């Protein structure tokens, strides 16, 4: 899979590295801005308790 992605990118080595770096940055931003907050709101754990004493 990675080989197919690498072959489909245009340009010389430095251009491919730059494109992959930008793609990874965009993926991380999308995950941080939309996916992780949605997951946190969807899977709320209200069962948490703190041990109390006797």
C-alpha distance matrix in Angstrom:
0.0 3.8 5.4 5.2 6.4 8.7 10.0 10.8 12.9 16.5 19.0 19.6 18.2 20.2 19.4 15.6 16.4 18.8 16.6 14.0 17.1 18.6 15.6 15.6 19.4 19.5 17.3 19.7 22.7 21.9 21.4 24.6 26.7 25.9 23.8 25.4 29.0 28.4 27.3 30.3 32.6 31.3 31.4 34.7 36.2 40.0 40.8 40.9 44.4 46.0 48.3 51.9 54.7 57.4
3.8 0.0 3.8 5.4 5.0 6.0 8.6 9.9 11.0 14.6 16.5 16.7 14.8 16.8 16.3 12.5 12.9 15.6 13.8 11.0 14.0 15.9 13.5 13.3 17.1 17.8 16.0 18.1 21.2 20.9 20.6 23.5 25.7 25.5 23.6 25.0 28.6 28.5 27.5 30.3 32.8 31.9 32.0 35.1 36.6 40.3 41.2 41.0 44.4 45.7 48.1 51.7 54.5 57.3
5.4 3.8 0.0 3.8 5.4 5.0 6.1 8.6 10.2 13.4 15.2 15.2 13.7 16.4 16.0 12.3 13.5 16.4 14.8 12.7 15.9 17.9 15.8 16.2 19.9 20.6 19.2 21.5 24.4 24.2 24.1 27.0 29.1 28.9 27.2 28.7 32.2 32.1 31.2 34.0 36.5 35.6 35.7 38.8 40.3 44.1 45.0 44.8 48.1 49.4 51.8 55.3 58.1 60.9
5.2 5.4 3.8 0.0 3.8 5.5 5.2 6.2 8.9 12.1 14.7 15.7 15.0 17.5 16.3 12.8 14.6 17.0 14.6 13.0 16.7 17.9 15.4 16.5 20.1 20.0 18.7 21.5 24.1 23.4 23.7 26.9 28.5 28.0 26.4 28.5 31.8 31.3 30.7 33.7 35.9 34.8 35.3 38.6 40.3 44.1 45.2 45.2 48.7 50.3 52.8 56.3 59.2 62.0
6.4 5.0 5.4 3.8 0.0 3.8 5.5 5.2 6.6 10.3 13.0 14.2 13.3 15.2 13.6 10.0 11.7 13.7 11.1 9.4 13.1 14.1 11.6 12.9 16.4 16.3 15.3 18.2 20.5 20.1 20.6 23.6 25.2 25.0 23.6 25.7 28.9 28.7 28.3 31.2 33.4 32.6 33.2 36.4 38.3 42.0 43.3 43.2 46.7 48.2 50.8 54.2 57.3 60.2
8.7 6.0 5.0 5.5 3.8 0.0 3.8 5.5 5.6 8.8 10.5 11.0 9.8 12.1 11.2 7.5 9.3 11.9 10.1 8.7 12.3 14.0 12.4 13.6 16.9 17.5 17.0 19.4 21.8 22.0 22.6 25.2 27.0 27.2 26.1 27.8 31.1 31.2 30.9 33.5 35.9 35.4 35.9 38.8 40.6 44.3 45.6 45.3 48.6 49.8 52.4 55.9 58.8 61.8
10.0 8.6 6.1 5.2 5.5 3.8 0.0 3.8 5.6 7.8 10.0 10.9 10.8 13.7 12.4 9.4 12.1 14.4 12.5 11.9 15.6 16.8 15.3 17.0 20.1 20.4 20.0 22.8 25.0 24.8 25.7 28.5 30.0 30.0 28.9 30.9 34.1 34.0 33.7 36.6 38.8 38.1 38.7 41.8 43.7 47.4 48.7 48.5 51.9 53.3 55.9 59.3 62.3 65.2
10.8 9.9 8.6 6.2 5.2 5.5 3.8 0.0 3.8 6.5 9.7 11.8 12.4 14.5 12.3 9.5 12.6 14.1 11.3 11.4 15.2 15.5 13.7 16.0 19.0 18.5 18.4 21.5 23.3 22.8 24.1 27.0 28.0 27.9 27.1 29.4 32.4 32.1 32.2 35.2 37.0 36.4 37.3 40.5 42.6 46.2 47.8 47.8 51.3 52.8 55.6 58.9 62.0 64.9
12.9 11.0 10.2 8.9 6.6 5.6 5.6 3.8 0.0 3.8 6.8 9.0 9.6 11.1 8.6 6.1 9.5 10.5 7.9 8.7 12.3 12.6 11.5 14.1 16.6 16.5 17.0 19.9 21.4 21.5 23.0 25.5 26.6 26.9 26.4 28.6 31.4 31.6 31.9 34.6 36.5 36.2 37.3 40.2 42.4 45.9 47.6 47.4 50.8 52.1 54.9 58.2 61.3 64.4
16.5 14.6 13.4 12.1 10.3 8.8 7.8 6.5 3.8 0.0 3.8 7.1 9.1 10.4 7.6 6.7 10.5 11.0 9.1 11.1 14.1 14.1 13.8 16.7 18.6 18.5 19.6 22.4 23.6 23.9 25.8 28.0 28.8 29.4 29.3 31.5 34.1 34.4 34.9 37.5 39.4 39.3 40.5 43.3 45.6 49.1 50.8 50.6 53.9 55.2 58.1 61.3 64.5 67.6
19.0 16.5 15.2 14.7 13.0 10.5 10.0 9.7 6.8 3.8 0.0 3.8 6.8 7.9 5.6 6.3 9.7 10.2 9.6 11.9 14.3 14.7 15.3 17.9 19.5 20.0 21.4 23.8 24.9 25.7 27.6 29.5 30.4 31.4 31.5 33.4 36.0 36.6 37.1 39.5 41.5 41.7 42.7 45.4 47.6 51.1 52.8 52.3 55.6 56.6 59.5 62.7 65.7 68.9
19.6 16.7 15.2 15.7 14.2 11.0 10.9 11.8 9.0 7.1 3.8 0.0 3.8 5.7 5.4 6.3 8.8 10.2 10.8 12.5 14.4 15.6 16.6 18.5 20.2 21.4 22.7 24.6 26.1 27.2 28.8 30.5 31.8 33.0 32.9 34.5 37.3 38.1 38.4 40.6 42.9 43.1 43.9 46.5 48.4 51.9 53.5 52.8 55.9 56.8 59.5 62.7 65.6 68.9
18.2 14.8 13.7 15.0 13.3 9.8 10.8 12.4 9.6 9.1 6.8 3.8 0.0 3.8 5.5 5.2 6.2 8.7 10.0 10.7 12.3 14.3 15.4 16.6 18.4 20.1 21.1 22.7 24.5 25.9 27.1 28.7 30.3 31.7 31.4 32.6 35.5 36.6 36.6 38.6 41.1 41.4 42.0 44.4 46.2 49.7 51.1 50.2 53.3 54.0 56.6 59.9 62.7 65.9
20.2 16.8 16.4 17.5 15.2 12.1 13.7 14.5 11.1 10.4 7.9 5.7 3.8 0.0 3.8 5.4 5.1 6.2 8.6 9.9 10.5 12.3 14.2 15.3 16.5 18.4 20.0 21.2 22.6 24.4 25.8 27.0 28.5 30.2 30.2 31.3 34.0 35.4 35.6 37.4 39.9 40.5 41.1 43.4 45.2 48.6 50.2 49.1 52.1 52.7 55.4 58.6 61.4 64.7
19.4 16.3 16.0 16.3 13.6 11.2 12.4 12.3 8.6 7.6 5.6 5.4 5.5 3.8 0.0 3.8 5.4 5.1 6.1 8.6 9.8 10.6 12.2 14.2 15.3 16.5 18.3 20.0 21.1 22.6 24.4 25.7 26.9 28.4 28.6 30.1 32.6 33.7 34.2 36.2 38.4 39.0 39.9 42.2 44.3 47.7 49.5 48.7 51.8 52.6 55.5 58.6 61.6 64.9
15.6 12.5 12.3 12.8 10.0 7.5 9.4 9.5 6.1 6.7 6.3 6.3 5.2 5.4 3.8 0.0 3.8 5.4 5.1 6.1 8.5 9.9 10.5 12.2 14.2 15.4 16.4 18.4 20.0 21.1 22.5 24.3 25.7 26.9 26.7 28.2 31.0 31.9 32.1 34.2 36.6 36.8 37.6 40.1 42.1 45.6 47.2 46.5 49.7 50.6 53.4 56.7 59.6 62.9
16.4 12.9 13.5 14.6 11.7 9.3 12.1 12.6 9.5 10.5 9.7 8.8 6.2 5.1 5.4 3.8 0.0 3.8 5.5 5.2 6.1 8.6 9.9 10.6 12.3 14.3 15.3 16.6 18.4 20.1 21.1 22.5 24.3 25.8 25.5 26.6 29.5 30.7 30.7 32.6 35.2 35.6 36.2 38.5 40.3 43.7 45.3 44.3 47.4 48.1 50.8 54.0 56.9 60.2
18.8 15.6 16.4 17.0 13.7 11.9 14.4 14.1 10.5 11.0 10.2 10.2 8.7 6.2 5.1 5.4 3.8 0.0 3.8 5.5 5.1 6.2 8.6 9.9 10.5 12.3 14.2 15.4 16.5 18.4 20.0 21.1 22.4 24.2 24.5 25.6 28.2 29.5 30.0 31.7 34.0 34.8 35.7 37.8 39.8 43.1 45.0 44.0 47.0 47.7 50.6 53.7 56.7 60.1
16.6 13.8 14.8 14.6 11.1 10.1 12.5 11.3 7.9 9.1 9.6 10.8 10.0 8.6 6.1 5.1 5.5 3.8 0.0 3.8 5.4 5.2 6.1 8.6 9.9 10.6 12.3 14.3 15.4 16.5 18.4 20.0 21.1 22.3 22.5 24.2 26.7 27.6 28.2 30.3 32.4 32.9 33.9 36.3 38.6 41.9 43.8 43.2 46.4 47.4 50.4 53.5 56.6 59.9
14.0 11.0 12.7 13.0 9.4 8.7 11.9 11.4 8.7 11.1 11.9 12.5 10.7 9.9 8.6 6.1 5.2 5.5 3.8 0.0 3.8 5.4 5.0 6.1 8.6 9.9 10.5 12.3 14.3 15.4 16.5 18.3 19.9 21.1 20.7 22.1 25.0 25.9 26.0 28.1 30.5 30.8 31.5 34.0 36.0 39.5 41.1 40.5 43.7 44.7 47.5 50.7 53.8 57.0
17.1 14.0 15.9 16.7 13.1 12.3 15.6 15.2 12.3 14.1 14.3 14.4 12.3 10.5 9.8 8.5 6.1 5.1 5.4 3.8 0.0 3.8 5.4 5.2 6.2 8.7 9.9 10.7 12.4 14.4 15.4 16.5 18.3 20.1 20.0 20.9 23.6 25.0 25.3 26.9 29.4 30.2 30.8 32.9 34.9 38.2 39.9 39.0 42.0 42.8 45.7 48.8 51.8 55.1
18.6 15.9 17.9 17.9 14.1 14.0 16.8 15.5 12.6 14.1 14.7 15.6 14.3 12.3 10.6 9.9 8.6 6.2 5.2 5.4 3.8 0.0 3.8 5.4 5.0 6.2 8.6 9.9 10.5 12.3 14.2 15.3 16.3 18.1 18.6 19.9 22.2 23.5 24.3 26.0 28.1 29.0 30.1 32.2 34.5 37.7 39.7 38.9 42.1 43.0 46.1 49.1 52.2 55.6
15.6 13.5 15.8 15.4 11.6 12.4 15.3 13.7 11.5 13.8 15.3 16.6 15.4 14.2 12.2 10.5 9.9 8.6 6.1 5.0 5.4 3.8 0.0 3.8 5.5 5.2 6.2 8.7 10.0 10.7 12.3 14.3 15.4 16.4 16.4 18.1 20.7 21.5 22.1 24.3 26.3 26.8 27.9 30.3 32.6 35.9 37.9 37.4 40.7 41.9 45.0 48.1 51.3 54.5
15.6 13.3 16.2 16.5 12.9 13.6 17.0 16.0 14.1 16.7 17.9 18.5 16.6 15.3 14.2 12.2 10.6 9.9 8.6 6.1 5.2 5.4 3.8 0.0 3.8 5.5 5.1 6.2 8.7 10.0 10.6 12.3 14.2 15.5 15.0 16.1 19.0 20.2 20.3 22.1 24.6 25.1 25.8 28.1 30.1 33.5 35.3 34.6 37.8 38.8 41.8 44.9 48.1 51.3
19.4 17.1 19.9 20.1 16.4 16.9 20.1 19.0 16.6 18.6 19.5 20.2 18.4 16.5 15.3 14.2 12.3 10.5 9.9 8.6 6.2 5.0 5.5 3.8 0.0 3.8 5.4 5.2 6.2 8.7 9.9 10.5 12.1 14.2 14.5 15.3 17.7 19.4 20.0 21.4 23.7 24.8 25.7 27.5 29.7 32.9 34.9 34.0 37.1 38.0 41.1 44.1 47.2 50.6
19.5 17.8 20.6 20.0 16.3 17.5 20.4 18.5 16.5 18.5 20.0 21.4 20.1 18.4 16.5 15.4 14.3 12.3 10.6 9.9 8.7 6.2 5.2 5.5 3.8 0.0 3.8 5.5 5.1 6.1 8.6 9.8 10.5 11.9 12.7 14.3 16.4 17.5 18.6 20.4 22.2 23.1 24.5 26.6 29.1 32.2 34.5 34.0 37.2 38.4 41.7 44.6 47.9 51.2
17.3 16.0 19.2 18.7 15.3 17.0 20.0 18.4 17.0 19.6 21.4 22.7 21.1 20.0 18.3 16.4 15.3 14.2 12.3 10.5 9.9 8.6 6.2 5.1 5.4 3.8 0.0 3.8 5.5 5.2 6.2 8.6 10.0 10.7 10.3 12.0 14.7 15.5 16.0 18.1 20.2 20.7 21.8 24.1 26.5 29.8 31.9 31.5 34.9 36.2 39.4 42.4 45.7 48.9
19.7 18.1 21.5 21.5 18.2 19.4 22.8 21.5 19.9 22.4 23.8 24.6 22.7 21.2 20.0 18.4 16.6 15.4 14.3 12.3 10.7 9.9 8.7 6.2 5.2 5.5 3.8 0.0 3.8 5.5 5.1 6.0 8.5 10.1 9.8 10.3 13.0 14.6 14.9 16.3 18.8 19.8 20.5 22.4 24.6 27.8 29.8 29.1 32.3 33.4 36.5 39.5 42.8 46.0
22.7 21.2 24.4 24.1 20.5 21.8 25.0 23.3 21.4 23.6 24.9 26.1 24.5 22.6 21.1 20.0 18.4 16.5 15.4 14.3 12.4 10.5 10.0 8.7 6.2 5.1 5.5 3.8 0.0 3.8 5.4 5.1 5.9 8.4 9.5 10.3 11.9 13.8 15.0 16.1 18.0 19.5 20.8 22.4 24.9 27.8 30.2 29.5 32.7 33.8 37.2 39.9 43.3 46.6
21.9 20.9 24.2 23.4 20.1 22.0 24.8 22.8 21.5 23.9 25.7 27.2 25.9 24.4 22.6 21.1 20.1 18.4 16.5 15.4 14.4 12.3 10.7 10.0 8.7 6.1 5.2 5.5 3.8 0.0 3.8 5.5 5.3 5.8 6.8 8.9 10.5 11.4 12.9 14.8 16.2 17.2 18.9 20.9 23.7 26.7 29.2 28.9 32.3 33.9 37.3 40.0 43.5 46.6
21.4 20.6 24.1 23.7 20.6 22.6 25.7 24.1 23.0 25.8 27.6 28.8 27.1 25.8 24.4 22.5 21.1 20.0 18.4 16.5 15.4 14.2 12.3 10.6 9.9 8.6 6.2 5.1 5.4 3.8 0.0 3.8 5.7 5.7 4.7 5.8 8.6 9.6 10.1 12.0 14.1 14.9 16.0 18.1 20.6 23.8 26.0 25.7 29.1 30.7 34.0 36.9 40.3 43.4
24.6 23.5 27.0 26.9 23.6 25.2 28.5 27.0 25.5 28.0 29.5 30.5 28.7 27.0 25.7 24.3 22.5 21.1 20.0 18.3 16.5 15.3 14.3 12.3 10.5 9.8 8.6 6.0 5.1 5.5 3.8 0.0 3.8 6.0 6.4 5.6 7.3 9.8 10.6 11.2 13.4 15.1 16.1 17.5 19.9 22.8 25.2 24.5 27.7 28.9 32.3 35.0 38.5 41.7
26.7 25.7 29.1 28.5 25.2 27.0 30.0 28.0 26.6 28.8 30.4 31.8 30.3 28.5 26.9 25.7 24.3 22.4 21.1 19.9 18.3 16.3 15.4 14.2 12.1 10.5 10.0 8.5 5.9 5.3 5.7 3.8 0.0 3.8 6.5 6.9 6.9 9.0 11.1 11.7 12.9 14.8 16.7 17.8 20.8 23.3 26.1 25.7 28.9 30.3 33.8 36.3 39.9 43.1
25.9 25.5 28.9 28.0 25.0 27.2 30.0 27.9 26.9 29.4 31.4 33.0 31.7 30.2 28.4 26.9 25.8 24.2 22.3 21.1 20.1 18.1 16.4 15.5 14.2 11.9 10.7 10.1 8.4 5.8 5.7 6.0 3.8 0.0 3.8 5.9 5.7 6.2 8.7 10.3 10.9 12.2 14.4 16.1 19.3 21.9 24.8 24.9 28.3 30.2 33.7 36.3 39.9 42.9
23.8 23.6 27.2 26.4 23.6 26.1 28.9 27.1 26.4 29.3 31.5 32.9 31.4 30.2 28.6 26.7 25.5 24.5 22.5 20.7 20.0 18.6 16.4 15.0 14.5 12.7 10.3 9.8 9.5 6.8 4.7 6.4 6.5 3.8 0.0 3.8 5.7 5.2 6.2 8.7 10.1 10.5 12.2 14.5 17.4 20.5 22.9 23.2 26.7 28.7 32.1 34.9 38.5 41.4
25.4 25.0 28.7 28.5 25.7 27.8 30.9 29.4 28.6 31.5 33.4 34.5 32.6 31.3 30.1 28.2 26.6 25.6 24.2 22.1 20.9 19.9 18.1 16.1 15.3 14.3 12.0 10.3 10.3 8.9 5.8 5.6 6.9 5.9 3.8 0.0 3.8 5.4 5.0 6.1 8.7 9.8 10.6 12.3 14.9 17.9 20.3 20.1 23.6 25.3 28.7 31.5 35.0 38.0
29.0 28.6 32.2 31.8 28.9 31.1 34.1 32.4 31.4 34.1 36.0 37.3 35.5 34.0 32.6 31.0 29.5 28.2 26.7 25.0 23.6 22.2 20.7 19.0 17.7 16.4 14.7 13.0 11.9 10.5 8.6 7.3 6.9 5.7 5.7 3.8 0.0 3.8 5.4 5.0 6.2 8.5 10.1 11.0 14.0 16.5 19.4 19.3 22.7 24.5 28.1 30.5 34.2 37.2
28.4 28.5 32.1 31.3 28.7 31.2 34.0 32.1 31.6 34.4 36.6 38.1 36.6 35.4 33.7 31.9 30.7 29.5 27.6 25.9 25.0 23.5 21.5 20.2 19.4 17.5 15.5 14.6 13.8 11.4 9.6 9.8 9.0 6.2 5.2 5.4 3.8 0.0 3.8 5.5 5.2 6.0 8.6 10.4 13.8 16.3 19.2 19.9 23.4 25.7 29.2 31.7 35.4 38.1
27.3 27.5 31.2 30.7 28.3 30.9 33.7 32.2 31.9 34.9 37.1 38.4 36.6 35.6 34.2 32.1 30.7 30.0 28.2 26.0 25.3 24.3 22.1 20.3 20.0 18.6 16.0 14.9 15.0 12.9 10.1 10.6 11.1 8.7 6.2 5.0 5.4 3.8 0.0 3.8 5.5 5.1 6.0 8.5 11.4 14.5 16.9 17.5 21.2 23.6 26.9 29.6 33.2 35.9
30.3 30.3 34.0 33.7 31.2 33.5 36.6 35.2 34.6 37.5 39.5 40.6 38.6 37.4 36.2 34.2 32.6 31.7 30.3 28.1 26.9 26.0 24.3 22.1 21.4 20.4 18.1 16.3 16.1 14.8 12.0 11.2 11.7 10.3 8.7 6.1 5.0 5.5 3.8 0.0 3.8 5.6 5.6 6.3 9.1 11.9 14.6 14.7 18.2 20.4 23.9 26.5 30.1 32.9
32.6 32.8 36.5 35.9 33.4 35.9 38.8 37.0 36.5 39.4 41.5 42.9 41.1 39.9 38.4 36.6 35.2 34.0 32.4 30.5 29.4 28.1 26.3 24.6 23.7 22.2 20.2 18.8 18.0 16.2 14.1 13.4 12.9 10.9 10.1 8.7 6.2 5.2 5.5 3.8 0.0 3.8 5.8 5.9 9.5 11.5 14.7 15.5 18.9 21.4 24.9 27.2 30.9 33.5
31.3 31.9 35.6 34.8 32.6 35.4 38.1 36.4 36.2 39.3 41.7 43.1 41.4 40.5 39.0 36.8 35.6 34.8 32.9 30.8 30.2 29.0 26.8 25.1 24.8 23.1 20.7 19.8 19.5 17.2 14.9 15.1 14.8 12.2 10.5 9.8 8.5 6.0 5.1 5.6 3.8 0.0 3.8 5.9 9.4 11.7 14.5 16.0 19.6 22.5 25.8 28.2 31.9 34.3
31.4 32.0 35.7 35.3 33.2 35.9 38.7 37.3 37.3 40.5 42.7 43.9 42.0 41.1 39.9 37.6 36.2 35.7 33.9 31.5 30.8 30.1 27.9 25.8 25.7 24.5 21.8 20.5 20.8 18.9 16.0 16.1 16.7 14.4 12.2 10.6 10.1 8.6 6.0 5.6 5.8 3.8 0.0 3.8 6.4 9.4 11.5 13.0 16.7 19.7 22.8 25.4 29.0 31.3
34.7 35.1 38.8 38.6 36.4 38.8 41.8 40.5 40.2 43.3 45.4 46.5 44.4 43.4 42.2 40.1 38.5 37.8 36.3 34.0 32.9 32.2 30.3 28.1 27.5 26.6 24.1 22.4 22.4 20.9 18.1 17.5 17.8 16.1 14.5 12.3 11.0 10.4 8.5 6.3 5.9 5.9 3.8 0.0 3.8 6.1 8.9 10.2 13.7 16.7 20.0 22.3 26.0 28.4
36.2 36.6 40.3 40.3 38.3 40.6 43.7 42.6 42.4 45.6 47.6 48.4 46.2 45.2 44.3 42.1 40.3 39.8 38.6 36.0 34.9 34.5 32.6 30.1 29.7 29.1 26.5 24.6 24.9 23.7 20.6 19.9 20.8 19.3 17.4 14.9 14.0 13.8 11.4 9.1 9.5 9.4 6.4 3.8 0.0 3.8 5.5 6.7 10.4 13.4 16.5 19.0 22.6 25.0
40.0 40.3 44.1 44.1 42.0 44.3 47.4 46.2 45.9 49.1 51.1 51.9 49.7 48.6 47.7 45.6 43.7 43.1 41.9 39.5 38.2 37.7 35.9 33.5 32.9 32.2 29.8 27.8 27.8 26.7 23.8 22.8 23.3 21.9 20.5 17.9 16.5 16.3 14.5 11.9 11.5 11.7 9.4 6.1 3.8 0.0 3.8 5.6 8.6 11.9 15.0 16.9 20.6 22.7
40.8 41.2 45.0 45.2 43.3 45.6 48.7 47.8 47.6 50.8 52.8 53.5 51.1 50.2 49.5 47.2 45.3 45.0 43.8 41.1 39.9 39.7 37.9 35.3 34.9 34.5 31.9 29.8 30.2 29.2 26.0 25.2 26.1 24.8 22.9 20.3 19.4 19.2 16.9 14.6 14.7 14.5 11.5 8.9 5.5 3.8 0.0 3.8 6.4 10.1 12.6 14.8 18.2 20.1
40.9 41.0 44.8 45.2 43.2 45.3 48.5 47.8 47.4 50.6 52.3 52.8 50.2 49.1 48.7 46.5 44.3 44.0 43.2 40.5 39.0 38.9 37.4 34.6 34.0 34.0 31.5 29.1 29.5 28.9 25.7 24.5 25.7 24.9 23.2 20.1 19.3 19.9 17.5 14.7 15.5 16.0 13.0 10.2 6.7 5.6 3.8 0.0 3.8 6.9 9.9 12.5 16.0 18.4
44.4 44.4 48.1 48.7 46.7 48.6 51.9 51.3 50.8 53.9 55.6 55.9 53.3 52.1 51.8 49.7 47.4 47.0 46.4 43.7 42.0 42.1 40.7 37.8 37.1 37.2 34.9 32.3 32.7 32.3 29.1 27.7 28.9 28.3 26.7 23.6 22.7 23.4 21.2 18.2 18.9 19.6 16.7 13.7 10.4 8.6 6.4 3.8 0.0 3.7 6.4 8.7 12.2 14.7
46.0 45.7 49.4 50.3 48.2 49.8 53.3 52.8 52.1 55.2 56.6 56.8 54.0 52.7 52.6 50.6 48.1 47.7 47.4 44.7 42.8 43.0 41.9 38.8 38.0 38.4 36.2 33.4 33.8 33.9 30.7 28.9 30.3 30.2 28.7 25.3 24.5 25.7 23.6 20.4 21.4 22.5 19.7 16.7 13.4 11.9 10.1 6.9 3.7 0.0 3.8 6.2 9.7 12.8
48.3 48.1 51.8 52.8 50.8 52.4 55.9 55.6 54.9 58.1 59.5 59.5 56.6 55.4 55.5 53.4 50.8 50.6 50.4 47.5 45.7 46.1 45.0 41.8 41.1 41.7 39.4 36.5 37.2 37.3 34.0 32.3 33.8 33.7 32.1 28.7 28.1 29.2 26.9 23.9 24.9 25.8 22.8 20.0 16.5 15.0 12.6 9.9 6.4 3.8 0.0 3.8 6.5 9.5
51.9 51.7 55.3 56.3 54.2 55.9 59.3 58.9 58.2 61.3 62.7 62.7 59.9 58.6 58.6 56.7 54.0 53.7 53.5 50.7 48.8 49.1 48.1 44.9 44.1 44.6 42.4 39.5 39.9 40.0 36.9 35.0 36.3 36.3 34.9 31.5 30.5 31.7 29.6 26.5 27.2 28.2 25.4 22.3 19.0 16.9 14.8 12.5 8.7 6.2 3.8 0.0 3.8 6.9
54.7 54.5 58.1 59.2 57.3 58.8 62.3 62.0 61.3 64.5 65.7 65.6 62.7 61.4 61.6 59.6 56.9 56.7 56.6 53.8 51.8 52.2 51.3 48.1 47.2 47.9 45.7 42.8 43.3 43.5 40.3 38.5 39.9 39.9 38.5 35.0 34.2 35.4 33.2 30.1 30.9 31.9 29.0 26.0 22.6 20.6 18.2 16.0 12.2 9.7 6.5 3.8 0.0 3.7
57.4 57.3 60.9 62.0 60.2 61.8 65.2 64.9 64.4 67.6 68.9 68.9 65.9 64.7 64.9 62.9 60.2 60.1 59.9 57.0 55.1 55.6 54.5 51.3 50.6 51.2 48.9 46.0 46.6 46.6 43.4 41.7 43.1 42.9 41.4 38.0 37.2 38.1 35.9 32.9 33.5 34.3 31.3 28.4 25.0 22.7 20.1 18.4 14.7 12.8 9.5 6.9 3.7 0.0
